Amino acid sequence: MISPDDLSFMRAIVAAAETPGDSVLATIVATRGSTPRKAGSRMLVRPDGSMLGTVGGGCGEAEVLEVGLQVAQDGQPQMVRVDLTEDLLSWSPAVCGGIMEILVERIDGLELPEPIS
């Protein structure tokens, strides 16, 4: 069953896709090991830098936001690898120890297909 939060997020994606303004969608497409979010998790990055949803939080999400703002400018999709296995991060108990592959793509101004009746 789709939760009200999921429905609200889907509506925000559709609104962003129908509205010019360089909105970006980040989608986790693959994970290995222990990660805070799994494949299919999404985060919408709006033109003003605000976000809706999450791809895991922390430094990895900050990196995805930075790439998202670049993708918003140049329109070129990018893959971001968030590596949570780094020894430099091992001091933190919040480190999960996995890897996430995240597709970051601009979605604004798309013409969406008509809904099936």
Biopython code that builds the backbone (N, CA, C, O; Angstrom):
import numpy as np
from Bio.PDB.StructureBuilder import StructureBuilder

atoms = [
    (1, "MET", "N", (0.834, -1.169, 0.000)),
    (1, "MET", "CA", (0.000, 0.000, 0.000)),
    (1, "MET", "C", (0.893, 1.252, 0.000)),
    (1, "MET", "O", (1.927, 1.285, 0.668)),
    (2, "ILE", "N", (0.494, 2.247, -0.732)),
    (2, "ILE", "CA", (1.232, 3.504, -0.810)),
    (2, "ILE", "C", (0.821, 4.389, 0.353)),
    (2, "ILE", "O", (-0.365, 4.611, 0.596)),
    (3, "SER", "N", (1.820, 4.890, 1.065)),
    (3, "SER", "CA", (1.540, 5.758, 2.210)),
    (3, "SER", "C", (1.233, 7.174, 1.725)),
    (3, "SER", "O", (1.556, 7.522, 0.589)),
    (4, "PRO", "N", (0.614, 7.992, 2.576)),
    (4, "PRO", "CA", (0.374, 9.393, 2.203)),
    (4, "PRO", "C", (1.688, 10.134, 1.893)),
    (4, "PRO", "O", (1.725, 10.983, 1.003)),
    (5, "ASP", "N", (2.753, 9.814, 2.622)),
    (5, "ASP", "CA", (4.051, 10.443, 2.340)),
    (5, "ASP", "C", (4.564, 10.061, 0.958)),
    (5, "ASP", "O", (5.082, 10.907, 0.230)),
    (6, "ASP", "N", (4.422, 8.778, 0.592)),
    (6, "ASP", "CA", (4.843, 8.327, -0.735)),
    (6, "ASP", "C", (4.046, 9.040, -1.819)),
    (6, "ASP", "O", (4.607, 9.476, -2.824)),
    (7, "LEU", "N", (2.749, 9.154, -1.615)),
    (7, "LEU", "CA", (1.879, 9.808, -2.592)),
    (7, "LEU", "C", (2.253, 11.285, -2.738)),
    (7, "LEU", "O", (2.286, 11.816, -3.848)),
    (8, "SER", "N", (2.528, 11.931, -1.629)),
    (8, "SER", "CA", (2.941, 13.334, -1.655)),
    (8, "SER", "C", (4.254, 13.492, -2.419)),
    (8, "SER", "O", (4.412, 14.435, -3.195)),
    (9, "PHE", "N", (5.189, 12.578, -2.202)),
    (9, "PHE", "CA", (6.474, 12.619, -2.902)),
    (9, "PHE", "C", (6.277, 12.420, -4.402)),
    (9, "PHE", "O", (6.884, 13.127, -5.207)),
    (10, "MET", "N", (5.432, 11.462, -4.781)),
    (10, "MET", "CA", (5.169, 11.217, -6.200)),
    (10, "MET", "C", (4.541, 12.441, -6.863)),
    (10, "MET", "O", (4.878, 12.783, -7.996)),
    (11, "ARG", "N", (3.634, 13.093, -6.155)),
    (11, "ARG", "CA", (3.019, 14.308, -6.693)),
    (11, "ARG", "C", (4.057, 15.413, -6.879)),
    (11, "ARG", "O", (4.005, 16.152, -7.862)),
    (12, "ALA", "N", (4.993, 15.529, -5.949)),
    (12, "ALA", "CA", (6.055, 16.537, -6.063)),
    (12, "ALA", "C", (6.948, 16.260, -7.276)),
    (12, "ALA", "O", (7.375, 17.193, -7.957)),
    (13, "ILE", "N", (7.228, 14.994, -7.545)),
    (13, "ILE", "CA", (8.043, 14.630, -8.713)),
    (13, "ILE", "C", (7.301, 14.999, -10.000)),
    (13, "ILE", "O", (7.890, 15.577, -10.913)),
    (14, "VAL", "N", (6.021, 14.667, -10.071)),
    (14, "VAL", "CA", (5.238, 14.993, -11.263)),
    (14, "VAL", "C", (5.181, 16.507, -11.463)),
    (14, "VAL", "O", (5.352, 16.990, -12.582)),
    (15, "ALA", "N", (4.943, 17.253, -10.394)),
    (15, "ALA", "CA", (4.895, 18.709, -10.495)),
    (15, "ALA", "C", (6.230, 19.264, -10.973)),
    (15, "ALA", "O", (6.260, 20.176, -11.800)),
    (16, "ALA", "N", (7.337, 18.724, -10.462)),
    (16, "ALA", "CA", (8.667, 19.173, -10.882)),
    (16, "ALA", "C", (8.916, 18.833, -12.343)),
    (16, "ALA", "O", (9.511, 19.625, -13.073)),
    (17, "ALA", "N", (8.468, 17.672, -12.767)),
    (17, "ALA", "CA", (8.683, 17.247, -14.150)),
    (17, "ALA", "C", (7.895, 18.117, -15.128)),
    (17, "ALA", "O", (8.328, 18.328, -16.261)),
    (18, "GLU", "N", (6.752, 18.617, -14.698)),
    (18, "GLU", "CA", (5.900, 19.420, -15.576)),
    (18, "GLU", "C", (6.253, 20.914, -15.559)),
    (18, "GLU", "O", (5.729, 21.686, -16.362)),
    (19, "THR", "N", (7.132, 21.311, -14.652)),
    (19, "THR", "CA", (7.442, 22.723, -14.462)),
    (19, "THR", "C", (8.887, 23.014, -14.838)),
    (19, "THR", "O", (9.800, 22.380, -14.309)),
    (20, "PRO", "N", (9.110, 23.962, -15.742)),
    (20, "PRO", "CA", (10.493, 24.341, -16.027)),
    (20, "PRO", "C", (11.154, 24.872, -14.753)),
    (20, "PRO", "O", (10.509, 25.548, -13.951)),
    (21, "GLY", "N", (12.418, 24.570, -14.573)),
    (21, "GLY", "CA", (13.102, 25.058, -13.388)),
    (21, "GLY", "C", (14.257, 24.207, -12.933)),
    (21, "GLY", "O", (14.737, 24.374, -11.812)),
    (22, "ASP", "N", (14.713, 23.309, -13.757)),
    (22, "ASP", "CA", (15.930, 22.549, -13.461)),
    (22, "ASP", "C", (15.843, 21.678, -12.214)),
    (22, "ASP", "O", (16.804, 21.618, -11.447)),
    (23, "SER", "N", (14.735, 21.012, -11.994)),
    (23, "SER", "CA", (14.631, 20.064, -10.885)),
    (23, "SER", "C", (15.407, 18.798, -11.226)),
    (23, "SER", "O", (15.526, 18.417, -12.390)),
    (24, "VAL", "N", (15.928, 18.158, -10.192)),
    (24, "VAL", "CA", (16.782, 16.986, -10.360)),
    (24, "VAL", "C", (16.248, 15.863, -9.485)),
    (24, "VAL", "O", (15.804, 16.094, -8.361)),
    (25, "LEU", "N", (16.295, 14.642, -10.015)),
    (25, "LEU", "CA", (15.901, 13.466, -9.251)),
    (25, "LEU", "C", (17.119, 12.578, -9.074)),
    (25, "LEU", "O", (17.783, 12.212, -10.044)),
    (26, "ALA", "N", (17.406, 12.235, -7.818)),
    (26, "ALA", "CA", (18.491, 11.303, -7.504)),
    (26, "ALA", "C", (17.854, 9.987, -7.087)),
    (26, "ALA", "O", (17.010, 9.958, -6.191)),
    (27, "THR", "N", (18.257, 8.893, -7.739)),
    (27, "THR", "CA", (17.677, 7.582, -7.478)),
    (27, "THR", "C", (18.787, 6.593, -7.177)),
    (27, "THR", "O", (19.722, 6.452, -7.965)),
    (28, "ILE", "N", (18.696, 5.909, -6.053)),
    (28, "ILE", "CA", (19.652, 4.842, -5.760)),
    (28, "ILE", "C", (19.326, 3.682, -6.690)),
    (28, "ILE", "O", (18.230, 3.124, -6.637)),
    (29, "VAL", "N", (20.282, 3.323, -7.541)),
    (29, "VAL", "CA", (20.035, 2.251, -8.506)),
    (29, "VAL", "C", (20.664, 0.926, -8.086)),
    (29, "VAL", "O", (20.271, -0.128, -8.586)),
    (30, "ALA", "N", (21.635, 0.967, -7.175)),
    (30, "ALA", "CA", (22.265, -0.267, -6.713)),
    (30, "ALA", "C", (22.936, -0.018, -5.370)),
    (30, "ALA", "O", (23.415, 1.083, -5.096)),
    (31, "THR", "N", (22.964, -1.056, -4.534)),
    (31, "THR", "CA", (23.679, -0.995, -3.266)),
    (31, "THR", "C", (24.444, -2.295, -3.061)),
    (31, "THR", "O", (24.075, -3.351, -3.574)),
    (32, "ARG", "N", (25.521, -2.179, -2.293)),
    (32, "ARG", "CA", (26.276, -3.359, -1.856)),
    (32, "ARG", "C", (26.611, -3.159, -0.391)),
    (32, "ARG", "O", (26.990, -2.063, 0.022)),
    (33, "GLY", "N", (26.472, -4.203, 0.385)),
    (33, "GLY", "CA", (26.765, -4.100, 1.806)),
    (33, "GLY", "C", (25.656, -3.373, 2.546)),
    (33, "GLY", "O", (24.524, -3.267, 2.074)),
    (34, "SER", "N", (26.012, -2.883, 3.707)),
    (34, "SER", "CA", (25.053, -2.200, 4.570)),
    (34, "SER", "C", (24.984, -0.725, 4.197)),
    (34, "SER", "O", (25.992, -0.020, 4.252)),
    (35, "THR", "N", (23.796, -0.256, 3.817)),
    (35, "THR", "CA", (23.585, 1.138, 3.422)),
    (35, "THR", "C", (22.347, 1.669, 4.127)),
    (35, "THR", "O", (21.452, 0.899, 4.475)),
    (36, "PRO", "N", (22.289, 2.987, 4.341)),
    (36, "PRO", "CA", (21.139, 3.546, 5.054)),
    (36, "PRO", "C", (19.837, 3.477, 4.263)),
    (36, "PRO", "O", (18.758, 3.439, 4.855)),
    (37, "ARG", "N", (19.923, 3.461, 2.944)),
    (37, "ARG", "CA", (18.753, 3.357, 2.070)),
    (37, "ARG", "C", (19.064, 2.314, 0.999)),
    (37, "ARG", "O", (20.228, 2.034, 0.714)),
    (38, "LYS", "N", (18.040, 1.757, 0.425)),
    (38, "LYS", "CA", (18.205, 0.699, -0.578)),
    (38, "LYS", "C", (17.835, 1.201, -1.965)),
    (38, "LYS", "O", (17.325, 2.309, -2.126)),
    (39, "ALA", "N", (18.104, 0.356, -2.974)),
    (39, "ALA", "CA", (17.783, 0.694, -4.362)),
    (39, "ALA", "C", (16.319, 1.081, -4.474)),
    (39, "ALA", "O", (15.439, 0.459, -3.879)),
    (40, "GLY", "N", (16.087, 2.133, -5.261)),
    (40, "GLY", "CA", (14.736, 2.649, -5.447)),
    (40, "GLY", "C", (14.453, 3.889, -4.612)),
    (40, "GLY", "O", (13.505, 4.619, -4.903)),
    (41, "SER", "N", (15.251, 4.142, -3.585)),
    (41, "SER", "CA", (15.063, 5.350, -2.783)),
    (41, "SER", "C", (15.390, 6.562, -3.641)),
    (41, "SER", "O", (16.301, 6.529, -4.468)),
    (42, "ARG", "N", (14.624, 7.640, -3.428)),
    (42, "ARG", "CA", (14.776, 8.824, -4.279)),
    (42, "ARG", "C", (14.827, 10.097, -3.455)),
    (42, "ARG", "O", (14.334, 10.172, -2.330)),
    (43, "MET", "N", (15.452, 11.097, -4.073)),
    (43, "MET", "CA", (15.504, 12.432, -3.483)),
    (43, "MET", "C", (15.312, 13.437, -4.608)),
    (43, "MET", "O", (15.995, 13.374, -5.630)),
    (44, "LEU", "N", (14.386, 14.358, -4.417)),
    (44, "LEU", "CA", (14.140, 15.425, -5.370)),
    (44, "LEU", "C", (14.948, 16.643, -4.927)),
    (44, "LEU", "O", (14.882, 17.048, -3.767)),
    (45, "VAL", "N", (15.706, 17.220, -5.849)),
    (45, "VAL", "CA", (16.459, 18.441, -5.581)),
    (45, "VAL", "C", (15.819, 19.543, -6.415)),
    (45, "VAL", "O", (15.784, 19.474, -7.644)),
    (46, "ARG", "N", (15.316, 20.553, -5.729)),
    (46, "ARG", "CA", (14.645, 21.670, -6.411)),
    (46, "ARG", "C", (15.677, 22.722, -6.823)),
    (46, "ARG", "O", (16.801, 22.721, -6.322)),
    (47, "PRO", "N", (15.294, 23.620, -7.738)),
    (47, "PRO", "CA", (16.221, 24.646, -8.228)),
    (47, "PRO", "C", (16.817, 25.524, -7.125)),
    (47, "PRO", "O", (17.926, 26.039, -7.272)),
    (48, "ASP", "N", (16.085, 25.694, -6.025)),
    (48, "ASP", "CA", (16.609, 26.527, -4.933)),
    (48, "ASP", "C", (17.522, 25.756, -3.985)),
    (48, "ASP", "O", (17.990, 26.309, -2.990)),
    (49, "GLY", "N", (17.783, 24.467, -4.290)),
    (49, "GLY", "CA", (18.651, 23.648, -3.455)),
    (49, "GLY", "C", (17.926, 22.910, -2.349)),
    (49, "GLY", "O", (18.538, 22.121, -1.629)),
    (50, "SER", "N", (16.618, 23.153, -2.200)),
    (50, "SER", "CA", (15.865, 22.403, -1.198)),
    (50, "SER", "C", (15.658, 20.976, -1.701)),
    (50, "SER", "O", (15.701, 20.716, -2.903)),
    (51, "MET", "N", (15.434, 20.061, -0.766)),
    (51, "MET", "CA", (15.317, 18.652, -1.108)),
    (51, "MET", "C", (14.050, 18.061, -0.516)),
    (51, "MET", "O", (13.529, 18.539, 0.493)),
    (52, "LEU", "N", (13.570, 17.022, -1.161)),
    (52, "LEU", "CA", (12.446, 16.252, -0.656)),
    (52, "LEU", "C", (12.832, 14.792, -0.822)),
    (52, "LEU", "O", (13.302, 14.395, -1.889)),
    (53, "GLY", "N", (12.644, 13.995, 0.207)),
    (53, "GLY", "CA", (13.090, 12.611, 0.183)),
    (53, "GLY", "C", (14.528, 12.530, 0.657)),
    (53, "GLY", "O", (15.106, 13.525, 1.094)),
    (54, "THR", "N", (15.105, 11.330, 0.567)),
    (54, "THR", "CA", (16.477, 11.144, 1.026)),
    (54, "THR", "C", (17.135, 9.967, 0.316)),
    (54, "THR", "O", (16.476, 9.007, -0.085)),
    (55, "VAL", "N", (18.444, 10.070, 0.174)),
    (55, "VAL", "CA", (19.238, 8.947, -0.316)),
    (55, "VAL", "C", (20.217, 8.504, 0.774)),
    (55, "VAL", "O", (21.222, 7.850, 0.492)),
    (56, "GLY", "N", (19.914, 8.863, 2.006)),
    (56, "GLY", "CA", (20.701, 8.334, 3.115)),
    (56, "GLY", "C", (21.231, 9.335, 4.110)),
    (56, "GLY", "O", (21.652, 8.945, 5.199)),
    (57, "GLY", "N", (21.228, 10.614, 3.778)),
    (57, "GLY", "CA", (21.703, 11.612, 4.721)),
    (57, "GLY", "C", (23.216, 11.729, 4.776)),
    (57, "GLY", "O", (23.939, 11.034, 4.063)),
    (58, "GLY", "N", (23.672, 12.614, 5.630)),
    (58, "GLY", "CA", (25.088, 12.785, 5.897)),
    (58, "GLY", "C", (25.903, 13.270, 4.717)),
    (58, "GLY", "O", (25.392, 13.928, 3.811)),
    (59, "CYS", "N", (27.194, 12.928, 4.748)),
    (59, "CYS", "CA", (28.143, 13.383, 3.720)),
    (59, "CYS", "C", (27.780, 12.872, 2.332)),
    (59, "CYS", "O", (27.945, 13.584, 1.342)),
    (60, "GLY", "N", (27.285, 11.638, 2.259)),
    (60, "GLY", "CA", (26.906, 11.087, 0.957)),
    (60, "GLY", "C", (25.778, 11.866, 0.321)),
    (60, "GLY", "O", (25.805, 12.133, -0.881)),
    (61, "GLU", "N", (24.792, 12.230, 1.108)),
    (61, "GLU", "CA", (23.676, 13.003, 0.580)),
    (61, "GLU", "C", (24.139, 14.402, 0.185)),
    (61, "GLU", "O", (23.673, 14.953, -0.812)),
    (62, "ALA", "N", (25.049, 14.973, 0.958)),
    (62, "ALA", "CA", (25.600, 16.288, 0.618)),
    (62, "ALA", "C", (26.325, 16.229, -0.726)),
    (62, "ALA", "O", (26.237, 17.165, -1.521)),
    (63, "GLU", "N", (27.038, 15.139, -0.978)),
    (63, "GLU", "CA", (27.722, 14.965, -2.267)),
    (63, "GLU", "C", (26.711, 14.868, -3.406)),
    (63, "GLU", "O", (26.910, 15.454, -4.471)),
    (64, "VAL", "N", (25.629, 14.128, -3.181)),
    (64, "VAL", "CA", (24.586, 13.989, -4.198)),
    (64, "VAL", "C", (23.925, 15.345, -4.461)),
    (64, "VAL", "O", (23.631, 15.673, -5.611)),
    (65, "LEU", "N", (23.692, 16.125, -3.422)),
    (65, "LEU", "CA", (23.125, 17.463, -3.594)),
    (65, "LEU", "C", (24.042, 18.328, -4.448)),
    (65, "LEU", "O", (23.578, 19.020, -5.354)),
    (66, "GLU", "N", (25.337, 18.292, -4.163)),
    (66, "GLU", "CA", (26.308, 19.077, -4.940)),
    (66, "GLU", "C", (26.288, 18.675, -6.410)),
    (66, "GLU", "O", (26.270, 19.536, -7.291)),
    (67, "VAL", "N", (26.290, 17.374, -6.677)),
    (67, "VAL", "CA", (26.221, 16.891, -8.057)),
    (67, "VAL", "C", (24.886, 17.282, -8.670)),
    (67, "VAL", "O", (24.827, 17.661, -9.840)),
    (68, "GLY", "N", (23.809, 17.195, -7.887)),
    (68, "GLY", "CA", (22.490, 17.566, -8.380)),
    (68, "GLY", "C", (22.418, 19.004, -8.855)),
    (68, "GLY", "O", (21.801, 19.293, -9.880)),
    (69, "LEU", "N", (23.037, 19.897, -8.125)),
    (69, "LEU", "CA", (23.039, 21.301, -8.527)),
    (69, "LEU", "C", (23.836, 21.491, -9.821)),
    (69, "LEU", "O", (23.494, 22.340, -10.645)),
    (70, "GLN", "N", (24.900, 20.698, -9.997)),
    (70, "GLN", "CA", (25.669, 20.749, -11.248)),
    (70, "GLN", "C", (24.834, 20.209, -12.410)),
    (70, "GLN", "O", (24.811, 20.801, -13.489)),
    (71, "VAL", "N", (24.149, 19.086, -12.185)),
    (71, "VAL", "CA", (23.293, 18.493, -13.216)),
    (71, "VAL", "C", (22.158, 19.459, -13.583)),
    (71, "VAL", "O", (21.764, 19.543, -14.746)),
    (72, "ALA", "N", (21.639, 20.180, -12.595)),
    (72, "ALA", "CA", (20.591, 21.163, -12.869)),
    (72, "ALA", "C", (21.093, 22.223, -13.837)),
    (72, "ALA", "O", (20.334, 22.708, -14.676)),
    (73, "GLN", "N", (22.352, 22.582, -13.728)),
    (73, "GLN", "CA", (22.931, 23.620, -14.585)),
    (73, "GLN", "C", (23.230, 23.114, -15.994)),
    (73, "GLN", "O", (22.873, 23.760, -16.979)),
    (74, "ASP", "N", (23.890, 21.952, -16.087)),
    (74, "ASP", "CA", (24.348, 21.514, -17.408)),
    (74, "ASP", "C", (23.453, 20.463, -18.073)),
    (74, "ASP", "O", (23.621, 20.169, -19.256)),
    (75, "GLY", "N", (22.510, 19.898, -17.324)),
    (75, "GLY", "CA", (21.574, 18.937, -17.899)),
    (75, "GLY", "C", (22.148, 17.558, -18.172)),
    (75, "GLY", "O", (21.446, 16.697, -18.702)),
    (76, "GLN", "N", (23.421, 17.325, -17.818)),
    (76, "GLN", "CA", (24.061, 16.040, -18.079)),
    (76, "GLN", "C", (23.888, 15.100, -16.889)),
    (76, "GLN", "O", (24.396, 15.386, -15.804)),
    (77, "PRO", "N", (23.180, 13.984, -17.071)),
    (77, "PRO", "CA", (23.006, 13.038, -15.963)),
    (77, "PRO", "C", (24.362, 12.523, -15.483)),
    (77, "PRO", "O", (25.312, 12.433, -16.260)),
    (78, "GLN", "N", (24.439, 12.192, -14.215)),
    (78, "GLN", "CA", (25.679, 11.651, -13.653)),
    (78, "GLN", "C", (25.363, 10.511, -12.701)),
    (78, "GLN", "O", (24.292, 10.457, -12.098)),
    (79, "MET", "N", (26.318, 9.605, -12.583)),
    (79, "MET", "CA", (26.258, 8.561, -11.564)),
    (79, "MET", "C", (27.173, 8.998, -10.420)),
    (79, "MET", "O", (28.289, 9.468, -10.641)),
    (80, "VAL", "N", (26.679, 8.835, -9.211)),
    (80, "VAL", "CA", (27.458, 9.160, -8.024)),
    (80, "VAL", "C", (27.637, 7.879, -7.224)),
    (80, "VAL", "O", (26.673, 7.170, -6.936)),
    (81, "ARG", "N", (28.871, 7.595, -6.874)),
    (81, "ARG", "CA", (29.161, 6.439, -6.030)),
    (81, "ARG", "C", (29.422, 6.956, -4.623)),
    (81, "ARG", "O", (30.365, 7.712, -4.391)),
    (82, "VAL", "N", (28.581, 6.541, -3.692)),
    (82, "VAL", "CA", (28.754, 6.921, -2.296)),
    (82, "VAL", "C", (29.336, 5.704, -1.591)),
    (82, "VAL", "O", (28.668, 4.684, -1.419)),
    (83, "ASP", "N", (30.583, 5.834, -1.192)),
    (83, "ASP", "CA", (31.320, 4.734, -0.566)),
    (83, "ASP", "C", (31.354, 4.959, 0.937)),
    (83, "ASP", "O", (32.016, 5.874, 1.426)),
    (84, "LEU", "N", (30.638, 4.119, 1.660)),
    (84, "LEU", "CA", (30.565, 4.230, 3.113)),
    (84, "LEU", "C", (31.507, 3.247, 3.803)),
    (84, "LEU", "O", (31.336, 2.940, 4.983)),
    (85, "THR", "N", (32.501, 2.755, 3.065)),
    (85, "THR", "CA", (33.440, 1.783, 3.632)),
    (85, "THR", "C", (34.783, 2.401, 3.982)),
    (85, "THR", "O", (35.655, 1.719, 4.520)),
    (86, "GLU", "N", (34.961, 3.678, 3.685)),
    (86, "GLU", "CA", (36.252, 4.338, 3.865)),
    (86, "GLU", "C", (36.770, 4.230, 5.293)),
    (86, "GLU", "O", (36.027, 4.447, 6.251)),
    (87, "ASP", "N", (38.058, 3.890, 5.429)),
    (87, "ASP", "CA", (38.692, 3.843, 6.743)),
    (87, "ASP", "C", (38.685, 5.199, 7.430)),
    (87, "ASP", "O", (38.628, 5.279, 8.657)),
    (88, "LEU", "N", (38.745, 6.289, 6.623)),
    (88, "LEU", "CA", (38.743, 7.625, 7.205)),
    (88, "LEU", "C", (37.456, 7.910, 7.956)),
    (88, "LEU", "O", (37.430, 8.732, 8.872)),
    (89, "LEU", "N", (36.401, 7.236, 7.569)),
    (89, "LEU", "CA", (35.115, 7.456, 8.214)),
    (89, "LEU", "C", (34.845, 6.461, 9.340)),
    (89, "LEU", "O", (33.812, 6.542, 10.004)),
    (90, "SER", "N", (35.760, 5.530, 9.556)),
    (90, "SER", "CA", (35.492, 4.444, 10.488)),
    (90, "SER", "C", (35.382, 4.898, 11.940)),
    (90, "SER", "O", (34.916, 4.131, 12.782)),
    (91, "TRP", "N", (35.792, 6.109, 12.251)),
    (91, "TRP", "CA", (35.659, 6.624, 13.619)),
    (91, "TRP", "C", (34.205, 6.855, 13.998)),
    (91, "TRP", "O", (33.868, 6.918, 15.180)),
    (92, "SER", "N", (33.346, 6.981, 12.993)),
    (92, "SER", "CA", (31.942, 7.297, 13.254)),
    (92, "SER", "C", (31.115, 6.021, 13.369)),
    (92, "SER", "O", (31.175, 5.165, 12.487)),
    (93, "PRO", "N", (30.345, 5.886, 14.447)),
    (93, "PRO", "CA", (29.482, 4.706, 14.575)),
    (93, "PRO", "C", (28.338, 4.700, 13.566)),
    (93, "PRO", "O", (27.650, 3.691, 13.413)),
    (94, "ALA", "N", (28.129, 5.834, 12.869)),
    (94, "ALA", "CA", (27.040, 5.920, 11.905)),
    (94, "ALA", "C", (27.412, 5.339, 10.547)),
    (94, "ALA", "O", (26.544, 5.180, 9.690)),
    (95, "VAL", "N", (28.682, 5.020, 10.337)),
    (95, "VAL", "CA", (29.114, 4.493, 9.043)),
    (95, "VAL", "C", (28.541, 3.099, 8.849)),
    (95, "VAL", "O", (28.683, 2.225, 9.705)),
    (96, "CYS", "N", (27.890, 2.909, 7.704)),
    (96, "CYS", "CA", (27.195, 1.658, 7.433)),
    (96, "CYS", "C", (28.116, 0.586, 6.862)),
    (96, "CYS", "O", (27.946, -0.597, 7.155)),
    (97, "GLY", "N", (29.078, 0.984, 6.058)),
    (97, "GLY", "CA", (30.019, 0.030, 5.495)),
    (97, "GLY", "C", (29.665, -0.474, 4.112)),
    (97, "GLY", "O", (30.261, -1.451, 3.659)),
    (98, "GLY", "N", (28.721, 0.147, 3.419)),
    (98, "GLY", "CA", (28.332, -0.293, 2.089)),
    (98, "GLY", "C", (28.618, 0.757, 1.036)),
    (98, "GLY", "O", (29.237, 1.787, 1.302)),
    (99, "ILE", "N", (28.147, 0.464, -0.178)),
    (99, "ILE", "CA", (28.334, 1.354, -1.325)),
    (99, "ILE", "C", (26.986, 1.529, -2.005)),
    (99, "ILE", "O", (26.233, 0.570, -2.178)),
    (100, "MET", "N", (26.689, 2.779, -2.392)),
    (100, "MET", "CA", (25.460, 3.077, -3.130)),
    (100, "MET", "C", (25.827, 3.713, -4.464)),
    (100, "MET", "O", (26.702, 4.577, -4.524)),
    (101, "GLU", "N", (25.169, 3.293, -5.524)),
    (101, "GLU", "CA", (25.295, 3.911, -6.844)),
    (101, "GLU", "C", (24.013, 4.706, -7.069)),
    (101, "GLU", "O", (22.912, 4.159, -7.003)),
    (102, "ILE", "N", (24.168, 6.012, -7.336)),
    (102, "ILE", "CA", (23.014, 6.908, -7.412)),
    (102, "ILE", "C", (23.000, 7.638, -8.750)),
    (102, "ILE", "O", (23.967, 8.310, -9.107)),
    (103, "LEU", "N", (21.902, 7.505, -9.486)),
    (103, "LEU", "CA", (21.708, 8.219, -10.742)),
    (103, "LEU", "C", (21.108, 9.577, -10.433)),
    (103, "LEU", "O", (20.091, 9.677, -9.747)),
    (104, "VAL", "N", (21.746, 10.626, -10.947)),
    (104, "VAL", "CA", (21.265, 11.993, -10.741)),
    (104, "VAL", "C", (20.917, 12.547, -12.124)),
    (104, "VAL", "O", (21.783, 12.650, -12.992)),
    (105, "GLU", "N", (19.636, 12.905, -12.324)),
    (105, "GLU", "CA", (19.187, 13.358, -13.642)),
    (105, "GLU", "C", (18.179, 14.483, -13.513)),
    (105, "GLU", "O", (17.380, 14.520, -12.578)),
    (106, "ARG", "N", (18.230, 15.406, -14.475)),
    (106, "ARG", "CA", (17.278, 16.506, -14.498)),
    (106, "ARG", "C", (15.937, 15.998, -15.002)),
    (106, "ARG", "O", (15.885, 15.191, -15.930)),
    (107, "ILE", "N", (14.861, 16.462, -14.400)),
    (107, "ILE", "CA", (13.533, 15.965, -14.789)),
    (107, "ILE", "C", (12.571, 17.068, -15.166)),
    (107, "ILE", "O", (11.433, 16.776, -15.533)),
    (108, "ASP", "N", (12.975, 18.316, -15.092)),
    (108, "ASP", "CA", (12.035, 19.401, -15.362)),
    (108, "ASP", "C", (11.666, 19.485, -16.836)),
    (108, "ASP", "O", (12.438, 19.089, -17.710)),
    (109, "GLY", "N", (10.482, 20.003, -17.093)),
    (109, "GLY", "CA", (10.044, 20.260, -18.455)),
    (109, "GLY", "C", (9.735, 19.022, -19.273)),
    (109, "GLY", "O", (9.605, 19.119, -20.493)),
    (110, "LEU", "N", (9.613, 17.860, -18.643)),
    (110, "LEU", "CA", (9.293, 16.648, -19.386)),
    (110, "LEU", "C", (7.808, 16.617, -19.720)),
    (110, "LEU", "O", (6.977, 17.098, -18.950)),
    (111, "GLU", "N", (7.492, 16.060, -20.853)),
    (111, "GLU", "CA", (6.090, 15.830, -21.176)),
    (111, "GLU", "C", (5.746, 14.427, -20.730)),
    (111, "GLU", "O", (6.263, 13.445, -21.262)),
    (112, "LEU", "N", (4.872, 14.347, -19.753)),
    (112, "LEU", "CA", (4.490, 13.053, -19.209)),
    (112, "LEU", "C", (3.372, 12.435, -20.024)),
    (112, "LEU", "O", (2.531, 13.155, -20.562)),
    (113, "PRO", "N", (3.347, 11.110, -20.126)),
    (113, "PRO", "CA", (2.276, 10.455, -20.872)),
    (113, "PRO", "C", (0.939, 10.656, -20.171)),
    (113, "PRO", "O", (0.884, 10.862, -18.958)),
    (114, "GLU", "N", (-0.116, 10.595, -20.933)),
    (114, "GLU", "CA", (-1.457, 10.698, -20.366)),
    (114, "GLU", "C", (-1.723, 9.470, -19.493)),
    (114, "GLU", "O", (-1.286, 8.367, -19.822)),
    (115, "PRO", "N", (-2.434, 9.658, -18.388)),
    (115, "PRO", "CA", (-2.753, 8.513, -17.543)),
    (115, "PRO", "C", (-3.676, 7.536, -18.271)),
    (115, "PRO", "O", (-4.468, 7.920, -19.132)),
    (116, "ILE", "N", (-3.550, 6.284, -17.903)),
    (116, "ILE", "CA", (-4.423, 5.243, -18.465)),
    (116, "ILE", "C", (-5.776, 5.358, -17.779)),
    (116, "ILE", "O", (-5.853, 5.445, -16.554)),
    (117, "SER", "N", (-6.850, 5.358, -18.580)),
    (117, "SER", "CA", (-8.170, 5.496, -17.965)),
    (117, "SER", "C", (-8.739, 4.162, -17.561)),
    (117, "SER", "O", (-9.846, 4.100, -17.027)),
]
sb = StructureBuilder()
sb.init_structure("model")
sb.init_model(0)
sb.init_chain("A")
sb.init_seg("    ")
for serial, (resi, resn, name, xyz) in enumerate(atoms, 1):
    if name == "N":
        sb.init_residue(resn, " ", resi, " ")
    sb.init_atom(name, np.array(xyz, "f"), 0.0, 1.0, " ", f" {name:<3s}", serial, name[0])
structure = sb.get_structure()
